[in-house]
Amino acid sequence: MNSPSNPARDGEGTEPSRGSGAGAHTRKPGRLDEERFAHDLSLMMRSGLGLLESLRTLSDRSSVRGQTQVAELVSALQRGESLAAAMQDSGHFGAALLACVRASELTGDLADSLQRFAANAARLRILRARLISACVYPALLVSVAALVVLFLLIYVVPRFALVLESATQELPLMSRGLIALGLAMHSIQGPLLAALLGVLVLVGWQLLVRVRSGELERVVIDLAVRLPWLQAYARSFGLAQLARSAAMLMRSGVPALKALRMCAGLLAGPDQSRLSMALAAASAGAPLGESLRDAKVIDTLDQRILRVAEQTGQLDSALDRLADLHDATLEQALERVGRVIEPLLMLVIGTIVGGIVVLMYLPIFQLAASIR
């Protein structure tokens, strides 16, 4: 169904979440790689294997943990349960994949539906990787620069201070301030280094936990949406994921409003409440595109694309075009930011490190000049 024509049905049993597809039920630790699971299962079924035989083959090719999880599905199917019910009971799958499977069981195109899910998951993974990689390099650059500055202040500056102790000439004000700071940090280097190590361990642990739980992307987005110069890009990233995932669900037979509700967790935080307001208005009979625009989820250009689609009944295709538009905007922004921020960071870091070195050597230059 490509239009929100059944509001009552659209609202059933849906709640926004933050899983790795277009939303997720509460899942057990050690969840399956949904993209690979859907791709491999679809490939085997399209090759002519039955569902049970495909799952058994998939189990043989999986890791030990994956074998156990797929074996649970095989056992449930042998007891007469549907695949969607077995996947939901296992707790290892997100709401988007469950919705695809449940809808395809009614339409009989399970293999095609799984292939659509896998293709959508791959596109989202690439988009997320670009966003995260754009943030990782500057973070590493700043971290290394901070370590270099700490090394200079804790170890190098105090040794220069020993050399300059016997100098009779008054040191420049900024050099005296730098030496005082270096001596103060050197005197508490033990607690300072212990605190720094503790912070690094805590940050590393939190990153590891976020990566394992699939929440690293959400942390990055929540941080980006708080920064005025990144807010628009974070929103474009969320809208691209929302539109593409909702289109994929709609092609699998999920009603439009239900698909959008299931994908709400992919939006940046403020946009999630706006989407809820827009979907409530659409459920009451307002045009979907107009409701989303009035709630400030999308702009006028996006609304015009959706308005035409609502008239032609091709809402899923319009959502794909919407996703392509925001993908292109984000890619251009990342390329532009990458060209600007890397030289800017290098300039700032070079200025700080170079400034420390110059302030350390300035008294020596003065001493050399006085000897003449």
QUIKALIN-V517953 format. One record per backbone hydrogen bond with DSSP energy under -0.5 kcal/mol. CO is the residue of the C=O (numbers start at 1). NH is the residue of the N-H. Records with the same first field share a line. If there is no record, write none. Layout:
BEGIN
CO->NH, NH
END
This chain:
BEGIN
2->315
3->5
6->10
7->11
9->12
11->14
23->96
32->34
33->37
34->38
35->39
36->40
37->41
38->42
39->43
40->44
41->45
42->46
43->47
44->49
45->48
50->54
51->55
52->56
53->57
54->58
55->59
56->60
57->61
58->62
59->62
63->67
64->68
65->69
66->70
67->71
68->72
69->73
70->74
71->75
72->76
73->77
74->78
75->79
76->81
77->80
82->86
83->87
84->88
85->89
86->90
87->91, 92
88->91
91->28
92->32
93->25
94->98
95->99
96->100
97->101
98->102
99->103
100->104
101->105
102->106
103->106, 107
104->108, 109
109->113
110->114
111->115
112->116
113->117
114->118
115->119
116->120
117->121
118->122
119->123
120->124
121->125
122->126
123->127
124->128
125->129
126->130
127->131
128->132
129->133
130->134
131->135
132->135, 136
133->137
135->139
136->140
137->141
138->142
139->143
140->144
141->145
142->146
143->147
144->148
145->149
146->150
147->151
148->152
149->153
150->154
151->155, 156
152->157
155->159
156->160
157->161
158->162
159->163
160->164
161->165
162->165
164->167
172->176
173->177
174->178
175->179
176->180
177->181
178->182
179->183
180->184
181->185
182->186
183->187
184->188
186->189
188->192
189->193
190->194
191->195
192->196
193->197
194->198
195->199
196->200
197->201
198->202
199->203
200->204
201->205
202->206
203->207
204->208
205->209
206->210
207->211
208->212
209->213
210->214, 215, 216
211->214
215->219
216->220
217->221
218->222
219->223
220->224
221->225
223->226
224->227
226->228
227->230, 231
228->232
230->234
231->235
232->236
233->237
234->238
235->239
236->240
237->241
238->242
239->243
240->244
241->245
242->246
243->247
244->248
245->249
246->250
247->251
248->252
249->254
250->253
255->259
256->260
257->261
258->262
259->263
261->264
263->266
264->267
268->271, 272
269->272, 273
270->274
271->275
272->276
273->277
274->278
275->279
276->280
277->281
278->282
279->283
280->284
281->286
282->285
287->291
288->292
289->293
290->294
291->295
292->297, 298
293->296
299->303
300->304
301->305
302->306
303->307
304->308
305->309
306->310
307->311
308->312
309->313, 314
314->318
315->319
316->320
317->321
318->322
319->323
320->324
321->325
322->326
323->327
324->328
325->329
326->330
327->331
328->332
329->333
330->334
331->335
332->336
333->337
334->338
335->339
336->340
337->341
338->342
340->344
341->345
342->346
343->347
344->348
345->349
346->350
347->351
348->352
349->353
350->354
351->355
352->356
353->357
354->358
355->359
356->360
357->361
358->362
359->363
361->365
362->366
363->367
364->368
365->369
366->370
367->371
368->372
END
